[in-house]
Each structure stands twice: as C-alpha cells, then as structure tokens.
C-alpha cells in the first residue's frame, strides 16, 4: 500500500509531533514548539540539533556523494568521486567549518544548503521549475549538476529518538541527472545518470549509530536504515509510488566491509545482495566528539515488491551505497 500524503506541518497545533511515513514534502522543520514529553530547552537543542543534506550522483562510469552537515556546535562537509570502471577514488574531500559561519543548512528541501570556506564551496539548491542543482568547487574536484524532477513522491519520515527527542527526514527516489564532474584525471558527463538526496533534521542522542543502504534508478529505488531511527525511514519506490518497508537486517562482515552484504526486510518485501566496488572511509576523534564511518559503493541484486501478494521485481546491478556509521556528537 502506498503511503498517505504528508501533513502540512511536522507538529500539531498542540505541539505534538506527527509521527509516521508519508508521501510528499513538508516546508517547515521547526522543533522549537515541541510539547512535552519531547520538548527540550534551547541550550539542549543547541547541542543536539543535527542536520545534513546529502546528494548522490551515479552513472555507469562514476559515483559521487556530497554532504553538508550541521552538528549544532560545528559544521563539516565531504565529497568524493569514485571511478566505477577501475575502482579509483579520484577525489576524497573533507573539511570542518567554522561554527555558525561555514554551513547554512536548509530548513526544508525547498531551500538552499551551502558550505563555504577559503578553499571550498558547495551549494545544493532548488530551481524555479522544481528541479535541483548542485555546485561544488574544492581541491581536485568540481561538480556542476542538475537533477529532477522526481518521478515519484518524496518520502517524509518522522519518529521518536531514544535518549534524544525527535527526528525527521526527506528522501527522494532516483531523478534524471545531467552535468559535469571534473577531477585531476578526467572529466565525466553526467547525462543519463541518476541522482537522489537525503535531507535529515532532528534532535538526536549524543551517541548515534546506524547501518544504511540506498539504491536508485528511474524505475525503482529503496532506502533502508537499522539503528537510531529503527524502521521509520524504510521505503520502496516502485511504479511512481512510495511504499513502507519493515525492519531491515544487514548481514555483513564489519571487519571487511568490502565483502558482500546481504540485506532483507522482515515483511518479505525486499531481499538484496550488495557487491562493493570500493569505499570511502573516515574516522575522526576530536576528544569531545568522534565518528567512525565507512560507505561502500557498489551494486545491488535481488528482488523487491510492494506487497506480499505482488510479484517479485528482479533487481540487477543497481548502483548505490551501504554505510556503517557511529558518532559521538
């Protein structure tokens, strides 16, 4: 069954959060009016409010991921360009910004997010025609991309957070992509590729961990998470609709994330095998904060379906990523 339409606001008139999975976009991610038991002080929100805007760009030859992250007390950004033909990570950019200055995170997906320092600049924005653009300039990597419109509704997922408060995310299915990626070695045409994005905004616990998988083409796509957000954001895009999926299980070797992964959902609507082609890794220890992160890039094969009584749709060599991430922030 496809998801209900997104509400006009994440909060009701009484300040109660509207939890659930919905199809569509909401234009206000404001947690200041939360009612008990989810209300928190302004100071608490300052250090626990986490937002990020992530974009993936995929063609047969290259896979790029770009993210701007606002941690409340500081900000960071990363971008990479992975050549799928030879497994070469041609660019792997990461930079911390100045608190309150470097990053400007959108309040919803209809607004612009940006990151700017002396050496780098990233902009993720919405165009007047409803499409999106991404511009990135940093050492050894430049991207100019345009993508959209989406052929299926956005996912809106909201839910409670253990030892935190609440969280919400908007995710897209695959969208037509065009543009150019320039690296120190080659220039890549993005025409005919697929883009997707993840905008997330919540009041999270100090220790947060998750496993994640995402893969899209223009016919189908999925988003799966196991960890801090439970099954709240698990979804399948198929035939122009977005459908809820049950809790996801990730079977993989944590000591060797480049070994094959097996991913399935408890509702018997998805079973996939992931074959990594390479990975981006980053571990940080800033004394007051730390993160451990690996994002393998590769392909998914297996099957999906929108309901137990529907035929299985075969998935073959669908490009995407998995992720194992733990943060103390």
N, C-alpha and C positions, 0 to 999 in steps of 0.2 A: 504494500500500500504506500502511495506517495505521501509526503509529509504535508501537514497543514500549513497555511500561509503564515508568514512571520507577523508578529504583533507590531503595532505602531511604536511601542516602547518596550525596553527591557524591564521596566518597573511599572507596577500598577499604581493607581492613584494613592494607595496606602503605603507605597514604598516596598511592597513585597516583590521579589524578583519573579519573573515569568520563566520558569524552567521548562526545558524541553528541546525538541529538534523541530525546526521549521524550514520552509522553503521561502526564500526571499531575503530582502535587505532591511536592516533597521538603521536609522540615521542618528542614533544617539546612544553612546556608550558612557553613561554618567552614573557612577556609583555613589555620588555624594548624598543622594536622598534615600539610600537603603534603610529599611526599617529593621528593628530587632527581629530575629537574633543575628542578622547579617551585618548590621550597622557597625562601623568601626570609626575611631577617632581620625581626625585629619592627619595627625602625626603618624599613626599606624598605616594609613593608606599611602602616605608619602613613601614609606619604605617597602610596602608590599604590593604596590600597584605595578604590574608588569604588562608591557605592550610590545608586540612585534608585528612587523609587516614583511612577509616572505613571498618571493616570486620564484617560480621555476620555469625555465625555458628549455625546450627539448626539440632536437631534430635527430635525424639518423646519424649525424656526424658529431654533434656537440650537445653537452648538457651543462647548463649554468644554473646556479642558485644564488640569490641575492637576499639579504635580510637586514633590516634596521630594527634595533632592539632598544627600548627604553626601560631601564630597570628601576626607575624612580630616583635613585641616588646617583646614577651614572648612565651612560649610554654606550652602545657599541654597534658595529656593523661588520658584515662579512660578505664576500662574493667569491665565487670560483668559476672557472671554465674548464671543463673536462672533455678531452677529445675521446670520443667513444670508439674511434677507429683503431687507435693504438694504445689506449689506456693512459695517456699522458695528462697529468694535472698541469695545464699550461699556466694557470694563474690561480693564486690562493691568497686573497686579500683579507686581512682582518685588522681592525683599528678601533681602539677605545676613544670615545669622545669626551668633551668637557661637559660636566653636569649642567643641564638646563640650557646649553648653548649649541652643541653639535647636532643633536637629533630633534626633529619635530615629527612626532607620530600623529597620524590622522586620528580623529575621534570616531571615524567610521570609514568604510571603504570608498565612500564618495568623495573623500577629501584627500589631500596630498600628504605623503610622508617624505621626509628628506633627512639626509645626513651630510654634513659639510665640515671639513677641516681644511687646513692649509694645503694638504696634498690630495684630497679626495672629495668627490661629490656624487651623491646618489639622490635621485628623485623618482618616486612612484606616484603617479597621478591619474586622475580620471579625465577623459576627454569629453567635450560637449556632446559627442554622438554616443556616449555610453561605453566607448572602448577605453582602454588603459594604455599608458605609456610608461616606459622605464628608461631612464638615462643614468649611466654610470661612467665616471672617469676616475681612474686611480692608476697607480703604477702597473704597467704591463697589461692593463685590461680596460677596454672601452666597450660599452654596450649602448646601442640605440634600438629600442624595441617598441613595437606597438602590438597590442593583442585585444581580442574581443570582436564582436560581442559573444557572450556565452550562449550556448545552445540549450542550456538547462538552468534552472534557478540556482542561486547561491544557497549554500547550507548556512543556517543560523542555529548554533547550538549553545545552550546556556545550562549551567548547573552549579551545585554547591561544591566547595573545596574543603576537604578535611584539613584542619589546622590553619586554614586560610579563611576565605569568605565565599566569594562567587567568581565565576569565570564565564566568558562568552567568546565565541569565535565565529567568523565568517569565512567560508572556504568556497572556492569555485571549482567547477569541473574544467575540462580542457577547453581552451579557446584558440581560434586561429591566430597564428603568430607571423609577424614579418619584422624585418630589421636586420641589423648587422652586429656581429661580435668581432672585435679586433684584439688580438693578442700579440705578444712579441714574435710569434712564429707565423701565424696565418690570420686571414680574415674569413669569417664564416657568414654565409647568407642564412638568415633565419626563416625565410619564406617557406611555407609548407609545414612549419613546425607547430608545436603546441605549447601553450603557456597555461599556468594555473597559479593561484595565490592563496595565501593564508593570512588573515588579519585576526589577531587574538588580543584580548584585553580583559584582565582580571586582577583580583586581589588574592594572591597566591601565598602558599606556605613558604617559610624560609627554605625548607628542603623540598625540592620538587624533582620528580623523575618520570620519564616516560619512554615507551617504545612507540614508534610511529611508522606508518607506511602510506605512500601516496603514489598513485599511477594514473595517467590520463591519456586518452586520445580524444578525437572529436566524436566518437560513438559511445564511449563509456569511460567511467572513472570511479575511483574509490578513495576514501580517507579512513584510516584506521589508527586508533590510539589505545594503548593499555598503560595505565599508570595513574597520574594525579587526577585525570578527568574521567576515569572509568570508561564506559562505553558511550558517553554523552555525545561525542562528535563522530561516531562511526556511521558512515553513509556510503551509499552506492548511487552513482548517476547512470541511468540507463533509459533509453528511449525518451529523452527530453525531460525526465522526471528525476527527483532525488528521493531516495528511499532510506529508511533507518536500517542499520545493521546491529546485530547483537554484540556482546562482549567478544573481543578479539584475543587470540592466543598467538604469541610469537615464539617459535621454536628455532633456536639458533645457538651458535657457539660464541659466547661472549668473549672468549679468548681469541677468536678468529672470526671477526665479522665479515670477512671476505669469503667465508664458506657459505654454502647455500642456506637459505632461510625457508621455513615452512610457516605459513600464516593462514589461519582459518577463524571463522566466527562460530559461536555456539548455536546460532539459529539455522545452520546448514544452508546459508545463502552465499558463502564465499569460501573457496579454498584455493590458495595460490602458493607457488614456489618461486622464490626470488633468487636470481643468479647475479651476484655482484660483478661489476666490471672494474671497479675502483672505489675509492672512498676519500672523503675529506674528514680529517681528524683535527681536534683542537682540545687541549687540556690547559686550564688556567687555574692558578692558585694565587689569589690576591689577599690572602690572610683573612680578611673579613668576608670574602666570597670566593667561590671556587666552582668550576664546571668541568665535566668530562663528557666529551661529545664525539660521536662518530656517525657519519652519514654516508653509507654505501650508495653508489649509483649503479643501476643495472636494469634488468628486465624481469617482468612477472609473467608467469604462465600458469594456467589452471582454468578455473571456471567461476562464474558468478551467476546469480539470478535474483530477481526482485521479490520472489515469494516462494515458499516451499512447493507450491503446486505449479510453478512455472518451469519451463525447460531451462537447462543449464546453458549459458552462453560461454563459449570457449574463449579463453584469453591466451594470446600467443605473443611473446616478445614485446610486451607492453612496457615502455620505458618509464622509470620512476625511481624512487628512493625509499630506503628504510632508514631508521635512525634509533640510536641508543643514546639517551641524554640524561644526565643527572646534574642538578645545580644546587648550590647553597648560596642563596642570594637575598 
